[in-house]
Amino acid sequence: MNKKKYDIIVVGMGPSSVFFAYENLKLGSKKDVLLIDQGKRVEDRNCPIEKTGKCVKCKPFCNITSGFSGAGAFSDGKLSLYNEEDEDFYVGGNLHKYLGVEETKRLIDYTDQIYLDFGADKHLEGIEYKEEVSKIKQKAKKQGIELISIPIRHLGTEKAHSLYKQIEEYLEKSGVEMSFGTIVDDLIIENDKIKGVKIKPSREVENEEAELEEVFADKVVIAVGRKGANWLSDICNKHQIKTHPGVVDIGIRYELPDKVMEKINQYMYEGKFIGRPHPFKDKVRTFCQNPSGFVSSEVYDHDMALVNGHSYKDKKSTNTNLAILVSHNFNEPFNNPILYGRNVAKNLNELGNGNIVVQRLGDIFRGKRTWQEELDRNTVVPTLKSAVPGDITFAIGYRTMSDILNFIQEMDKVVEGFAAPDNLLYGPEIKFYSNELVLDNNFESSVKGLYSIGDGCGMTRGLMMASASGVAMARILSEK
Ligand SMILES: Cc1cc2nc3c(=O)[nH]c(=O)nc-3n(C[C@H](O)[C@H](O)[C@H](O)COP(=O)(O)OP(=O)(O)OC[C@H]3O[C@@H](n4cnc5c(N)ncnc54)[C@H](O)[C@@H]3O)c2cc1C
């Protein structure tokens, strides 16, 4: 750290933070800003799984989720835009609840242009085939499933990485101070007013006795993403920062042949299907679809391994993967969605000996686990080589599992082959959000001077809205 006191400290360097710093520069702000992340510079981040064949649980932090550009660096880089005619946002988060729909649309256009300026592909997916999409929508509706189709700009995993590298260089050349390998352990709050943060080096992550350094600021912006959701929940409890009860999305990553998903992939690139299957009527949705993509794994606190997926612009598989997620919230006497999700993940991780578990759909319907020999003969060849065949149903609760299986069967009537026995389920895929922070329209929390943006506080759920929330934050703080 160059100084002991800053005007603004941003915790986390995911897309929300990066776009905050970018816009702050564009506005010609003279404020001293410090960005802090527990991970590494983007060029130093790499996931060894391709060489090692299995997740080695990088220390001190997983390179997929931590460091410059956060979870964005290895993401598939699908930037979800919006339909001009829509009067609401159905994808990417709730930024519009703070700023209004029209302002959010303008903000997304502006943010999209920044991505284009840094080299994003000009081509938009999902805008050419309106008639074909409308027919699929009708078919889905008959099954009680809603299909949401919005324009998508696809960066691709390798392009996302290099694009964020350019932004990192731009910020650095422009004099933005960035502290890597640094954990924000706690906040300094006095009389309901933020004073600064307490930090320690990332190498001391396991050392609870490590000495904490204090860095002061008039304003602190929390931008910790899903990676920091657990930490943020603890911090909110400790300092009594106001929150709304949160949700947790629990589910699986589904892998099936490109051939089955051919039309959805061609017409929309990513179809977002939402159902409420019998008997629970919970919201079940598909999310993060990756045509010709690869299933991947990432590691969170306490070595928790979660599954995800991505796709490259050039390197292709013959499978499509997508998440099928069920939103759960709780009330009396238990209201801890993060703990619930962690317990599901822990059980499933243990069943996979620390690895992601994979199971054939046909085996689940036959009430049996999947064995390696069966996986070797399967027509859908798994793209996540480190996944261990087993039985997901031992760990995912009856309610979630019924939701997922009933949804898959309903989807089969919309997309033939969606419920084929050789299709693969990988688990656990869990999206943690901290209990949603109570924020005003300036993104300020119940603690004066403490703000929050991006996925971690429950405001956003994807790259574009997270990035746009950073732009909005810079504009708000420039006026203060
Ligand atoms: C494999 C993968 C694929 C994805 N694909 C897509 C996609 O195609 N489209 C899409 O819209 N979204 C996708 N996402 C989600 C997207 O990446 C996130 O929505 C987005 O990155 C959220 O941005 P953020 O700034 O809120 O937080 P993040 O990107 O999560 O960044 C948070 C940062 O905060 C740091 N941090 C956390 N706690 C602390 C602390 N206490 N001290 C210091 N630093 C801390 C972390 O190290 C991290 O770098 C994908 C994610 C993954 C992992």
The ligand as a Gaussian input file, in Angstrom:
#p B3LYP/6-31G(d) Opt

LIG

0 1
 C      -16.666000     -20.566000     -14.937000
 C      -17.582000     -19.369000     -14.891000
 C      -18.314000     -19.049000     -16.035000
 C      -19.158000     -17.927000     -16.019000
 N      -19.784000     -17.560000     -17.181000
 C      -20.540000     -16.451000     -17.212000
 C      -21.127000     -16.001000     -18.428000
 O      -20.908000     -16.585000     -19.493000
 N      -21.917000     -14.881000     -18.397000
 C      -22.161000     -14.193000     -17.245000
 O      -22.888000     -13.201000     -17.283000
 N      -21.590000     -14.574000     -16.076000
 C      -20.789000     -15.672000     -16.037000
 N      -20.192000     -16.042000     -14.856000
 C      -20.467000     -15.230000     -13.656000
 C      -19.634000     -13.931000     -13.666000
 O      -18.288000     -14.241000     -13.809000
 C      -19.945000     -13.146000     -12.407000
 O      -21.320000     -12.815000     -12.420000
 C      -19.133000     -11.851000     -12.286000
 O      -17.753000     -12.116000     -12.371000
 C      -19.451000     -11.129000     -10.970000
 O      -18.615000     -10.020000     -10.821000
 P      -18.310000      -9.364000      -9.383000
 O      -17.470000      -8.188000      -9.642000
 O      -19.575000      -9.181000      -8.656000
 O      -17.520000     -10.484000      -8.552000
 P      -16.394000     -11.554000      -8.894000
 O      -16.113000     -11.609000     -10.340000
 O      -16.814000     -12.807000      -8.222000
 O      -15.088000     -10.984000      -8.170000
 C      -15.012000     -10.865000      -6.773000
 C      -13.545000     -10.697000      -6.386000
 O      -13.497000     -10.352000      -5.007000
 C      -12.371000     -10.976000      -4.423000
 N      -12.630000     -11.110000      -2.989000
 C      -13.670000     -11.751000      -2.377000
 N      -13.580000     -11.613000      -1.043000
 C      -12.466000     -10.894000      -0.796000
 C      -11.832000     -10.439000       0.411000
 N      -12.359000     -10.667000       1.611000
 N      -10.661000      -9.762000       0.300000
 C      -10.108000      -9.502000      -0.926000
 N      -10.670000      -9.898000      -2.090000
 C      -11.841000     -10.580000      -2.019000
 C      -12.271000     -12.324000      -5.137000
 O      -10.955000     -12.811000      -5.069000
 C      -12.705000     -11.956000      -6.561000
 O      -11.599000     -11.674000      -7.390000
 C      -19.321000     -17.139000     -14.835000
 C      -18.582000     -17.479000     -13.691000
 C      -17.726000     -18.577000     -13.707000
 C      -16.934000     -18.901000     -12.461000

